[in-house]
Amino acid sequence: EQIVTALAGNRLDVVLSDLAPNMSGLPEVDQPRAMYLVELATELAVGALASGGSFVTKVFQGEGFESWHREIRSHFKRVVTRKPNASRPRSREVYIVATGFKAP
């Protein structure tokens, strides 16, 4: 809310989020925390992006990912999933690159 207020009605071309919680090593704790952060970033993107804007965010695949991913696809013309080469093969970390925001 503070960021949207600070924008004073201006819209953003890009929202970039690399948020991640401090990991405990317990998937049943870490995944909900990670999804909460990506949902906050998504709220900002949907609330502040200009039409045609882009959203890039880190997300961890697991519980809640599929429904969140469907939501993202409804807001953007193109959504691509990328796994960085530096990411461990067993890591569930991916980045979502969403372009062409469909402003309401």
CNS distance restraints for C-alpha pairs under 8 A (distance, minus, plus):
assign (resid   1 and name CA) (resid   5 and name CA) 6.08 0.50 0.50
assign (resid   2 and name CA) (resid   6 and name CA) 6.06 0.50 0.50
assign (resid   3 and name CA) (resid   7 and name CA) 6.29 0.50 0.50
assign (resid   4 and name CA) (resid   8 and name CA) 6.97 0.50 0.50
assign (resid   4 and name CA) (resid   9 and name CA) 7.60 0.50 0.50
assign (resid   4 and name CA) (resid  44 and name CA) 7.48 0.50 0.50
assign (resid   4 and name CA) (resid  47 and name CA) 7.50 0.50 0.50
assign (resid   4 and name CA) (resid  48 and name CA) 6.46 0.50 0.50
assign (resid   5 and name CA) (resid   9 and name CA) 7.59 0.50 0.50
assign (resid   7 and name CA) (resid  11 and name CA) 7.16 0.50 0.50
assign (resid  10 and name CA) (resid  48 and name CA) 7.81 0.50 0.50
assign (resid  11 and name CA) (resid  48 and name CA) 5.31 0.50 0.50
assign (resid  11 and name CA) (resid  49 and name CA) 5.29 0.50 0.50
assign (resid  11 and name CA) (resid  50 and name CA) 4.88 0.50 0.50
assign (resid  12 and name CA) (resid  48 and name CA) 5.86 0.50 0.50
assign (resid  12 and name CA) (resid  49 and name CA) 4.60 0.50 0.50
assign (resid  12 and name CA) (resid  50 and name CA) 5.43 0.50 0.50
assign (resid  12 and name CA) (resid  53 and name CA) 7.04 0.50 0.50
assign (resid  13 and name CA) (resid  49 and name CA) 5.90 0.50 0.50
assign (resid  13 and name CA) (resid  50 and name CA) 5.74 0.50 0.50
assign (resid  13 and name CA) (resid  52 and name CA) 7.61 0.50 0.50
assign (resid  13 and name CA) (resid  53 and name CA) 4.58 0.50 0.50
assign (resid  13 and name CA) (resid  54 and name CA) 6.30 0.50 0.50
assign (resid  14 and name CA) (resid  49 and name CA) 6.80 0.50 0.50
assign (resid  14 and name CA) (resid  53 and name CA) 5.67 0.50 0.50
assign (resid  14 and name CA) (resid  54 and name CA) 4.76 0.50 0.50
assign (resid  14 and name CA) (resid  55 and name CA) 5.73 0.50 0.50
assign (resid  14 and name CA) (resid  56 and name CA) 7.81 0.50 0.50
assign (resid  15 and name CA) (resid  44 and name CA) 7.88 0.50 0.50
assign (resid  15 and name CA) (resid  45 and name CA) 5.84 0.50 0.50
assign (resid  15 and name CA) (resid  49 and name CA) 7.34 0.50 0.50
assign (resid  15 and name CA) (resid  54 and name CA) 6.44 0.50 0.50
assign (resid  15 and name CA) (resid  55 and name CA) 4.84 0.50 0.50
assign (resid  15 and name CA) (resid  56 and name CA) 6.38 0.50 0.50
assign (resid  16 and name CA) (resid  55 and name CA) 5.92 0.50 0.50
assign (resid  16 and name CA) (resid  56 and name CA) 4.83 0.50 0.50
assign (resid  16 and name CA) (resid  57 and name CA) 5.85 0.50 0.50
assign (resid  17 and name CA) (resid  38 and name CA) 7.90 0.50 0.50
assign (resid  17 and name CA) (resid  41 and name CA) 6.51 0.50 0.50
assign (resid  17 and name CA) (resid  56 and name CA) 6.23 0.50 0.50
assign (resid  17 and name CA) (resid  57 and name CA) 4.57 0.50 0.50
assign (resid  17 and name CA) (resid  58 and name CA) 6.38 0.50 0.50
assign (resid  18 and name CA) (resid  57 and name CA) 5.85 0.50 0.50
assign (resid  18 and name CA) (resid  58 and name CA) 5.21 0.50 0.50
assign (resid  19 and name CA) (resid  34 and name CA) 7.94 0.50 0.50
assign (resid  19 and name CA) (resid  37 and name CA) 6.46 0.50 0.50
assign (resid  19 and name CA) (resid  38 and name CA) 7.17 0.50 0.50
assign (resid  19 and name CA) (resid  57 and name CA) 7.81 0.50 0.50
assign (resid  19 and name CA) (resid  58 and name CA) 6.71 0.50 0.50
assign (resid  20 and name CA) (resid  34 and name CA) 5.81 0.50 0.50
assign (resid  20 and name CA) (resid  37 and name CA) 6.93 0.50 0.50
assign (resid  20 and name CA) (resid  58 and name CA) 7.67 0.50 0.50
assign (resid  21 and name CA) (resid  30 and name CA) 7.25 0.50 0.50
assign (resid  21 and name CA) (resid  33 and name CA) 6.26 0.50 0.50
assign (resid  21 and name CA) (resid  34 and name CA) 5.84 0.50 0.50
assign (resid  21 and name CA) (resid  37 and name CA) 7.63 0.50 0.50
assign (resid  22 and name CA) (resid  30 and name CA) 7.99 0.50 0.50
assign (resid  23 and name CA) (resid  30 and name CA) 5.81 0.50 0.50
assign (resid  24 and name CA) (resid  29 and name CA) 7.31 0.50 0.50
assign (resid  24 and name CA) (resid  30 and name CA) 6.42 0.50 0.50
assign (resid  25 and name CA) (resid  30 and name CA) 7.03 0.50 0.50
assign (resid  26 and name CA) (resid  30 and name CA) 5.94 0.50 0.50
assign (resid  27 and name CA) (resid  31 and name CA) 5.59 0.50 0.50
assign (resid  28 and name CA) (resid  32 and name CA) 7.07 0.50 0.50
assign (resid  29 and name CA) (resid  33 and name CA) 6.60 0.50 0.50
assign (resid  30 and name CA) (resid  34 and name CA) 6.09 0.50 0.50
assign (resid  31 and name CA) (resid  35 and name CA) 6.09 0.50 0.50
assign (resid  31 and name CA) (resid  60 and name CA) 7.06 0.50 0.50
assign (resid  31 and name CA) (resid  62 and name CA) 6.69 0.50 0.50
assign (resid  31 and name CA) (resid  63 and name CA) 6.73 0.50 0.50
assign (resid  32 and name CA) (resid  36 and name CA) 6.07 0.50 0.50
assign (resid  32 and name CA) (resid  63 and name CA) 7.54 0.50 0.50
assign (resid  32 and name CA) (resid  64 and name CA) 7.81 0.50 0.50
assign (resid  33 and name CA) (resid  37 and name CA) 6.50 0.50 0.50
assign (resid  34 and name CA) (resid  38 and name CA) 6.38 0.50 0.50
assign (resid  34 and name CA) (resid  59 and name CA) 7.03 0.50 0.50
assign (resid  34 and name CA) (resid  60 and name CA) 6.79 0.50 0.50
assign (resid  35 and name CA) (resid  39 and name CA) 6.00 0.50 0.50
assign (resid  35 and name CA) (resid  59 and name CA) 7.21 0.50 0.50
assign (resid  35 and name CA) (resid  60 and name CA) 7.50 0.50 0.50
assign (resid  35 and name CA) (resid  64 and name CA) 6.84 0.50 0.50
assign (resid  35 and name CA) (resid  65 and name CA) 7.40 0.50 0.50
assign (resid  36 and name CA) (resid  40 and name CA) 6.33 0.50 0.50
assign (resid  37 and name CA) (resid  41 and name CA) 6.36 0.50 0.50
assign (resid  38 and name CA) (resid  42 and name CA) 6.06 0.50 0.50
assign (resid  38 and name CA) (resid  57 and name CA) 7.25 0.50 0.50
assign (resid  38 and name CA) (resid  58 and name CA) 7.41 0.50 0.50
assign (resid  38 and name CA) (resid  59 and name CA) 6.43 0.50 0.50
assign (resid  39 and name CA) (resid  43 and name CA) 6.16 0.50 0.50
assign (resid  39 and name CA) (resid  68 and name CA) 7.84 0.50 0.50
assign (resid  40 and name CA) (resid  44 and name CA) 6.44 0.50 0.50
assign (resid  41 and name CA) (resid  45 and name CA) 6.23 0.50 0.50
assign (resid  41 and name CA) (resid  57 and name CA) 7.75 0.50 0.50
assign (resid  42 and name CA) (resid  46 and name CA) 6.05 0.50 0.50
assign (resid  43 and name CA) (resid  47 and name CA) 5.93 0.50 0.50
assign (resid  44 and name CA) (resid  48 and name CA) 5.78 0.50 0.50
assign (resid  44 and name CA) (resid  49 and name CA) 7.92 0.50 0.50
assign (resid  45 and name CA) (resid  49 and name CA) 5.40 0.50 0.50
assign (resid  45 and name CA) (resid  55 and name CA) 6.51 0.50 0.50
assign (resid  46 and name CA) (resid  75 and name CA) 7.60 0.50 0.50
assign (resid  46 and name CA) (resid 103 and name CA) 7.84 0.50 0.50
assign (resid  49 and name CA) (resid  53 and name CA) 5.61 0.50 0.50
assign (resid  49 and name CA) (resid  54 and name CA) 7.48 0.50 0.50
assign (resid  49 and name CA) (resid 101 and name CA) 7.17 0.50 0.50
assign (resid  49 and name CA) (resid 103 and name CA) 7.59 0.50 0.50
assign (resid  50 and name CA) (resid 101 and name CA) 7.21 0.50 0.50
assign (resid  50 and name CA) (resid 103 and name CA) 6.72 0.50 0.50
assign (resid  51 and name CA) (resid 100 and name CA) 7.08 0.50 0.50
assign (resid  51 and name CA) (resid 101 and name CA) 5.34 0.50 0.50
assign (resid  51 and name CA) (resid 102 and name CA) 5.73 0.50 0.50
assign (resid  51 and name CA) (resid 103 and name CA) 4.83 0.50 0.50
assign (resid  52 and name CA) (resid  99 and name CA) 6.79 0.50 0.50
assign (resid  52 and name CA) (resid 100 and name CA) 3.98 0.50 0.50
assign (resid  52 and name CA) (resid 101 and name CA) 4.44 0.50 0.50
assign (resid  52 and name CA) (resid 102 and name CA) 6.42 0.50 0.50
assign (resid  52 and name CA) (resid 103 and name CA) 7.57 0.50 0.50
assign (resid  53 and name CA) (resid  99 and name CA) 6.13 0.50 0.50
assign (resid  53 and name CA) (resid 100 and name CA) 5.50 0.50 0.50
assign (resid  53 and name CA) (resid 101 and name CA) 4.95 0.50 0.50
assign (resid  54 and name CA) (resid  97 and name CA) 7.40 0.50 0.50
assign (resid  54 and name CA) (resid  98 and name CA) 5.56 0.50 0.50
assign (resid  54 and name CA) (resid  99 and name CA) 4.32 0.50 0.50
assign (resid  54 and name CA) (resid 100 and name CA) 6.20 0.50 0.50
assign (resid  54 and name CA) (resid 101 and name CA) 6.25 0.50 0.50
assign (resid  55 and name CA) (resid  96 and name CA) 7.76 0.50 0.50
assign (resid  55 and name CA) (resid  97 and name CA) 6.04 0.50 0.50
assign (resid  55 and name CA) (resid  98 and name CA) 5.08 0.50 0.50
assign (resid  55 and name CA) (resid  99 and name CA) 6.46 0.50 0.50
assign (resid  56 and name CA) (resid  95 and name CA) 6.82 0.50 0.50
assign (resid  56 and name CA) (resid  96 and name CA) 5.54 0.50 0.50
assign (resid  56 and name CA) (resid  97 and name CA) 4.58 0.50 0.50
assign (resid  56 and name CA) (resid  98 and name CA) 6.20 0.50 0.50
assign (resid  57 and name CA) (resid  95 and name CA) 5.46 0.50 0.50
assign (resid  57 and name CA) (resid  96 and name CA) 5.38 0.50 0.50
assign (resid  57 and name CA) (resid  97 and name CA) 6.87 0.50 0.50
assign (resid  58 and name CA) (resid  93 and name CA) 6.87 0.50 0.50
assign (resid  58 and name CA) (resid  94 and name CA) 5.84 0.50 0.50
assign (resid  58 and name CA) (resid  95 and name CA) 4.42 0.50 0.50
assign (resid  58 and name CA) (resid  96 and name CA) 6.45 0.50 0.50
assign (resid  59 and name CA) (resid  65 and name CA) 7.91 0.50 0.50
assign (resid  59 and name CA) (resid  93 and name CA) 5.85 0.50 0.50
assign (resid  59 and name CA) (resid  94 and name CA) 5.59 0.50 0.50
assign (resid  59 and name CA) (resid  95 and name CA) 6.02 0.50 0.50
assign (resid  59 and name CA) (resid  96 and name CA) 7.26 0.50 0.50
assign (resid  60 and name CA) (resid  65 and name CA) 7.30 0.50 0.50
assign (resid  60 and name CA) (resid  92 and name CA) 5.06 0.50 0.50
assign (resid  60 and name CA) (resid  93 and name CA) 4.49 0.50 0.50
assign (resid  60 and name CA) (resid  94 and name CA) 6.13 0.50 0.50
assign (resid  61 and name CA) (resid  65 and name CA) 5.46 0.50 0.50
assign (resid  61 and name CA) (resid  92 and name CA) 5.11 0.50 0.50
assign (resid  61 and name CA) (resid  93 and name CA) 6.52 0.50 0.50
assign (resid  61 and name CA) (resid  94 and name CA) 7.25 0.50 0.50
assign (resid  62 and name CA) (resid  66 and name CA) 7.90 0.50 0.50
assign (resid  62 and name CA) (resid  92 and name CA) 7.44 0.50 0.50
assign (resid  64 and name CA) (resid  68 and name CA) 6.21 0.50 0.50
assign (resid  65 and name CA) (resid  69 and name CA) 5.93 0.50 0.50
assign (resid  66 and name CA) (resid  70 and name CA) 6.25 0.50 0.50
assign (resid  67 and name CA) (resid  71 and name CA) 6.38 0.50 0.50
assign (resid  68 and name CA) (resid  72 and name CA) 6.33 0.50 0.50
assign (resid  69 and name CA) (resid  73 and name CA) 6.27 0.50 0.50
assign (resid  70 and name CA) (resid  74 and name CA) 6.44 0.50 0.50
assign (resid  71 and name CA) (resid  75 and name CA) 6.76 0.50 0.50
assign (resid  72 and name CA) (resid  76 and name CA) 6.41 0.50 0.50
assign (resid  72 and name CA) (resid  79 and name CA) 7.58 0.50 0.50
assign (resid  72 and name CA) (resid  98 and name CA) 7.63 0.50 0.50
assign (resid  73 and name CA) (resid  77 and name CA) 7.09 0.50 0.50
assign (resid  73 and name CA) (resid  78 and name CA) 7.18 0.50 0.50
assign (resid  73 and name CA) (resid  79 and name CA) 6.18 0.50 0.50
assign (resid  73 and name CA) (resid  98 and name CA) 7.95 0.50 0.50
assign (resid  75 and name CA) (resid 101 and name CA) 5.90 0.50 0.50
assign (resid  75 and name CA) (resid 102 and name CA) 5.42 0.50 0.50
assign (resid  75 and name CA) (resid 103 and name CA) 7.66 0.50 0.50
assign (resid  76 and name CA) (resid  98 and name CA) 6.07 0.50 0.50
assign (resid  76 and name CA) (resid  99 and name CA) 5.84 0.50 0.50
assign (resid  76 and name CA) (resid 100 and name CA) 5.23 0.50 0.50
assign (resid  76 and name CA) (resid 101 and name CA) 4.43 0.50 0.50
assign (resid  76 and name CA) (resid 102 and name CA) 5.55 0.50 0.50
assign (resid  77 and name CA) (resid  98 and name CA) 7.58 0.50 0.50
assign (resid  77 and name CA) (resid  99 and name CA) 6.22 0.50 0.50
assign (resid  77 and name CA) (resid 100 and name CA) 4.92 0.50 0.50
assign (resid  77 and name CA) (resid 101 and name CA) 6.45 0.50 0.50
assign (resid  77 and name CA) (resid 102 and name CA) 7.00 0.50 0.50
assign (resid  78 and name CA) (resid  98 and name CA) 5.65 0.50 0.50
assign (resid  78 and name CA) (resid  99 and name CA) 5.31 0.50 0.50
assign (resid  78 and name CA) (resid 100 and name CA) 6.40 0.50 0.50
assign (resid  79 and name CA) (resid  96 and name CA) 6.80 0.50 0.50
assign (resid  79 and name CA) (resid  97 and name CA) 5.73 0.50 0.50
assign (resid  79 and name CA) (resid  98 and name CA) 4.30 0.50 0.50
assign (resid  79 and name CA) (resid  99 and name CA) 6.50 0.50 0.50
assign (resid  80 and name CA) (resid  96 and name CA) 5.76 0.50 0.50
assign (resid  80 and name CA) (resid  97 and name CA) 5.18 0.50 0.50
assign (resid  80 and name CA) (resid  98 and name CA) 6.35 0.50 0.50
assign (resid  81 and name CA) (resid  94 and name CA) 6.63 0.50 0.50
assign (resid  81 and name CA) (resid  95 and name CA) 5.79 0.50 0.50
assign (resid  81 and name CA) (resid  96 and name CA) 4.71 0.50 0.50
assign (resid  81 and name CA) (resid  97 and name CA) 6.39 0.50 0.50
assign (resid  82 and name CA) (resid  94 and name CA) 5.69 0.50 0.50
assign (resid  82 and name CA) (resid  95 and name CA) 5.15 0.50 0.50
assign (resid  82 and name CA) (resid  96 and name CA) 6.32 0.50 0.50
assign (resid  82 and name CA) (resid  97 and name CA) 7.58 0.50 0.50
assign (resid  83 and name CA) (resid  87 and name CA) 6.87 0.50 0.50
assign (resid  83 and name CA) (resid  93 and name CA) 6.96 0.50 0.50
assign (resid  83 and name CA) (resid  94 and name CA) 4.66 0.50 0.50
assign (resid  83 and name CA) (resid  95 and name CA) 6.17 0.50 0.50
assign (resid  84 and name CA) (resid  94 and name CA) 7.10 0.50 0.50
assign (resid  84 and name CA) (resid  95 and name CA) 7.73 0.50 0.50
assign (resid  87 and name CA) (resid  91 and name CA) 6.59 0.50 0.50
assign (resid  87 and name CA) (resid  93 and name CA) 7.20 0.50 0.50
